[in-house]
Structure formats: C-alpha cells, structure tokens
Amino acid sequence: VKLHYGFWVIVLFGFFVICVGACQRNDMWDQPKIKTLGESEFFDKRQAALQPVPGTVARGYLMEDDFLYKGIENNEIAKRFPFPITRAVLERGRDRYNIFCSPCHGRTGNGLGMIVQRGYKQPASFHEERLRKAPPGYFFDVFVSGFEAAKANYEKSSQTKRPKEDVVHPVLSKQLKAEDRWAIIAYIRALQLSQNVPVTELSPEERKKLEKGTEQEVTGGTH
Ligand code: HEC
C-alpha cells in the first residue's frame, strides 16, 4: 500500500511540472508585436499596416521589357517572337489555346467555337489572309489593348445597358501571363500553317502522300 501511495505522489508531481512548464508559453503570446491590421501607437495614422513606398515594385513584377510584356519592339508592333519557339512552347500554347480561346475561335481557329455556335459574335477565321500576314505583335496587342478596350466597353455597357454585341472580347489578360500569350500566338501560327502550306514547300515523300490521298478520294468518293 505504501508503494502505491508513493507512485501517485510521483505522478501528481510530474503532472504539476508539466502544467507549470505549459504556463510559461504565455511569454510568447504576450511578446510586443504588431498585428497586420491592428492599431499602432508608433506609426502615422495609427495604422500598423504601412503602405509600400511609392514606386515599389513587387519581386518579379518589374515588366520593363516592352517586347516581352507589350509586344512592342523599337516602338513598333513586334514582327517576331521574344524567345525561341520550341516544341515545349508550342505544346504549352496548344494547351492554353484549347482552354481559353477554342470555345469561341474553334479548335482549328476557324472562328466557329461552341459559344459562337450558340449565338456569340463570330470572330474572323485565323486563316484569313489578313490574319495570316499579321505580325505576332498584332495578336499580342489584342491581348493588351484589345482586351483593355473591351473591358472599358463592358464597364460602360453595365451602366448604359448597351446591347451585348458591343462587348467585343473577354478580358483574359489576368489568366494568361506574357509567356503564355506568346506561346498561344506561336500555336496560332502553327494552326495557320496547318491549313495553308504551298505544295512547293512539301518534301517529295509528302507530295507523294498528298497525291495518293487525292487519288483515293477521287476513286473512293461518293460525292
Ligand atoms: C468569348 C469568346 C472569345 C474568346 C474566349 C476569345 N475570343 Fe478572340 N475574339 C472573339 C470575338 C467575338 C472576336 C471578334 C471581335 C470583333 O470583331 O469585334 C475576337 C477577335 C480576336 C482577335 C482579332 C482578330 C481580327 O479579326 O483581327 C484575336 C487576335 C483574338 N480574338 C485572339 C484570341 C485569343 C488568342 C484568345 C484566347 C486567349 C481569344 N481570342 C479568346 C471572341 C473570343
């Protein structure tokens, strides 16, 4: 019985030590500090959260490069891409295009996406002569100025109740960073090429395949 009693004394003592130890944690709770939107005795306007110094640029948001971020090179609409177009870039472009553009512009760029088939304004086909000849910077400009203009139109339209045909283009600049926009434009170039290669640019094997293909169509066709 005596041993039993001693055991409980030890357990209770241990418990007490743990409790006292735990209470010491209040030191960290009570340390002097400022909470984000709390009040401050020290700073102006008694605000704990300070405004950044004017002109502050967040890391990674300098965007000094007009070519990359605005599609403008030597004060002109860029006639080339700001970085080499690799297979990986094209695949990224295809991925983004199919998500963000194909619902209206169609998977092949013909302007007959599902939203258009359901009544949205039909955009021009990317295979038009005018758009095949347009420099990459023009497409980029639609993202930057076109989208912005569309946004302004949209805001006005909600006040003056303009017809919905006036809302020209969805604002997608938030979803697509500059590199992705260029990747999409590169993919549009690939789409354009896919529908418009002069026969003279094909290799002899490719030409053979093409001739075979048309033969089959002629002999096997029922139209
Ligand atoms: C909600 C439908 C919709 C989506 C999504 C959309 N567009 Fe458009 N786009 C249009 C319409 C409609 C026009 C034609 C606007 C006009 O003629 O007033 C257009 C026009 C354009 C033009 C100008 C073509 C010309 O005739 O000069 C470009 C370039 C373009 N879109 C690129 C894109 C790209 C790239 C994407 C994807 C990132 C995209 N658009 C997503 C509907 C859409």
Residues whose N, C-alpha, C, O or C-beta is under 5 A from the ligand:
A	BS01	HEC	F100 C101 C104 K121 Q122 P123 A124 F139 V142 V168 P170 L172
